[in-house]
Amino acid sequence: MAESLAPLLSLRGLTKVYGQGDTAFQALAGVDLDIGAGEFVAIMGPSGSGKSTAMNMLGLLDTPSAGTYAFKGVPVQGLSRDERALIRRQFFGFVFQGFHLLARTSALENVELPLIYRGLPASERRAQALKALADVGLTGWEHRTPGELSGGQQQRVAIARAMVTRPQVLLADEPTGNLDTQRSHEIMELIQRLNREQGITVLMVTHESDIAAYAQRTVRFVDGRIDKEPHVA
């Protein structure tokens, strides 16, 4: 029973310093944070508060200067670059503000890309990509290129690409930043549904309170630290 209650992601005393000497900048100043499996957490804070740095640490895209990070109870801060990349491929999905789709490639082929890296046969890749696109409401749009899709549809493709590997954790960095209000709420309803129906842990950086309201709780960063005041979305 105790094991099931252990946090999926756990930061203790996490510090990150960029540069040296007079030019050193402390982006994180001793962060403690636990995130349970299946949680939907919004990360907020002003520019330079450390929220994006924390997201990069949680996604194993960067390494801390000090402190510990445990994923599924296993310390990961000391792993090699290749070992971190393997964990990212196996357990994490990423969605970015800028979509990051291949421009001359169909929606289906964009979603298949992570499965190519896993070495799956073409027929299996296609079947899984088609299902992922169906899950985000894009059946019938599989062969359109990004230029033939709206911003909201492009972000749905990006979410399908992140979800096609069936990750345990979805990290979304300003996922609605390039979308209008209506499309933003459509995307957030989709992410919320994936969290509720599939049990995926969601970590989302956002500047917008109405977007953060879709999360179960909000963590606010101030000057490289977590604001200790409780914020429940």
Stockholm file with secondary structure:
# STOCKHOLM 1.0

chainA/1-233         MAESLAPLLSLRGLTKVYGQGDTAFQALAGVDLDIGAGEFVAIMGPSGSGKSTAMNMLGLLDTPSAGTYAFKGVPVQGLSRDERALIRRQFFGFVFQGFHLLARTSALENVELPLIYRGLPASERRAQALKALADVGLTGWEHRTPGELSGGQQQRVAIARAMVTRPQVLLADEPTGNLDTQRSHEIMELIQRLNREQGITVLMVTHESDIAAYAQRTVRFVDGRIDKEPHVA
#=GR chainA/1-233 SS CHHHHSCSEEEEEEEEEESCGGGCEEEEEEEEEEECTTCEEEEECCTTSSHHHHHHHHTTSSCCSEEEEEETTEECTTCCHHHHHHHHHHHEEEEETTCCCCTTSCHHHHHHHHHHHTTCCHHHHHHHHHHHHHHTTCTTCTTCCGGGSCHHHHHHHHHHHHHTTCCSEEEEESTTTTSCHHHHHHHHHHHHHHHHHHCCEEEEECSCHHHHTTSSEEEEEETTEECCSCCCC
#=GC SS_cons         CHHHHSCSEEEEEEEEEESCGGGCEEEEEEEEEEECTTCEEEEECCTTSSHHHHHHHHTTSSCCSEEEEEETTEECTTCCHHHHHHHHHHHEEEEETTCCCCTTSCHHHHHHHHHHHTTCCHHHHHHHHHHHHHHTTCTTCTTCCGGGSCHHHHHHHHHHHHHTTCCSEEEEESTTTTSCHHHHHHHHHHHHHHHHHHCCEEEEECSCHHHHTTSSEEEEEETTEECCSCCCC
//
